[in-house]
């Protein structure tokens, strides 16, 4: 959870990511999830957004969504490195 708070200090991030961090830190997890998902549409390669979104899903008890997010990120990273996803 500290990771999310550290990301707030990062400069140059899109507005949706920053909104997601703010919502998360206020305990507004549903709103945070929406912001992070919109941020991923704009910048699907930004790993901290995936990490933060998994934290949100964990807090919401949405384990299926958490697993899906991890799998999407894992497959995307393997594809970018040229490794077969099987």
C-alpha positions as CSV (number, residue, x, y, z in Angstrom):
1,X,0.0,0.0,0.0
2,X,3.0,2.3,0.5
3,X,3.7,1.9,-3.2
4,X,0.5,3.8,-4.1
5,X,1.4,6.7,-1.8
6,X,4.9,6.9,-3.3
7,X,3.4,7.1,-6.8
8,X,1.6,10.3,-6.0
9,X,5.0,12.1,-5.9
10,X,5.8,11.0,-9.5
11,X,5.6,13.8,-12.0
12,X,4.1,13.7,-15.4
13,X,1.5,11.0,-14.8
14,X,-1.9,11.2,-16.5
15,X,-4.7,12.8,-14.5
16,X,-6.7,9.5,-14.2
17,X,-3.8,7.8,-12.5
18,X,-3.4,10.6,-10.0
19,X,-7.2,10.6,-9.3
20,X,-7.0,6.9,-8.7
21,X,-4.2,7.4,-6.1
22,X,-6.2,10.2,-4.4
23,X,-9.4,8.1,-4.3
24,X,-7.5,5.1,-3.0
25,X,-5.9,7.1,-0.2
26,X,-9.4,8.4,0.7
27,X,-10.7,4.9,1.0
28,X,-12.9,5.4,-2.2
29,X,-11.9,2.1,-3.8
30,X,-14.6,1.8,-6.4
31,X,-13.8,5.3,-7.7
32,X,-10.1,4.4,-7.6
33,X,-10.7,1.3,-9.7
34,X,-12.6,3.3,-12.3
35,X,-9.8,5.9,-12.5
36,X,-7.0,3.3,-12.8
37,X,-9.0,1.4,-15.6
38,X,-9.3,4.7,-17.5
39,X,-5.6,5.4,-17.0
40,X,-4.8,2.0,-18.4
41,X,-6.7,2.8,-21.6
42,X,-4.5,5.8,-22.1
43,X,-1.2,4.2,-21.0
44,X,-1.5,0.3,-21.0
45,X,2.2,-0.2,-20.5
46,X,2.5,1.7,-17.2
47,X,3.1,-1.1,-14.6
48,X,2.3,0.9,-11.4
49,X,-1.3,1.3,-12.6
50,X,-1.7,-2.5,-12.7
51,X,-0.1,-2.8,-9.3
52,X,-2.3,-0.2,-7.8
53,X,-5.4,-1.7,-9.5
54,X,-4.6,-5.0,-7.9
55,X,-4.4,-3.3,-4.5
56,X,-7.8,-1.8,-5.1
57,X,-9.4,-5.1,-6.1
58,X,-7.8,-6.8,-3.0
59,X,-9.4,-4.1,-0.7
60,X,-12.8,-4.6,-2.5
61,X,-12.6,-8.4,-2.2
62,X,-12.8,-8.7,-5.9
63,X,-10.3,-11.5,-6.2
64,X,-11.4,-12.6,-9.7
65,X,-10.8,-9.1,-11.1
66,X,-7.4,-9.1,-9.2
67,X,-6.4,-12.3,-10.8
68,X,-7.5,-11.1,-14.3
69,X,-5.5,-7.9,-13.9
70,X,-2.4,-9.9,-12.9
71,X,-2.8,-12.3,-15.8
72,X,-3.3,-9.5,-18.4
73,X,-0.2,-7.7,-17.1
74,X,1.8,-10.9,-17.1
75,X,0.9,-11.9,-20.6
76,X,1.5,-8.3,-21.9
77,X,4.9,-8.3,-20.3
78,X,5.8,-11.7,-21.7
79,X,4.7,-10.6,-25.2
80,X,6.7,-7.4,-25.1
81,X,9.8,-9.4,-24.1
82,X,9.2,-11.9,-27.0
83,X,8.4,-14.8,-24.7
84,X,5.7,-17.2,-25.7
85,X,2.7,-17.1,-23.3
86,X,1.7,-20.7,-24.1
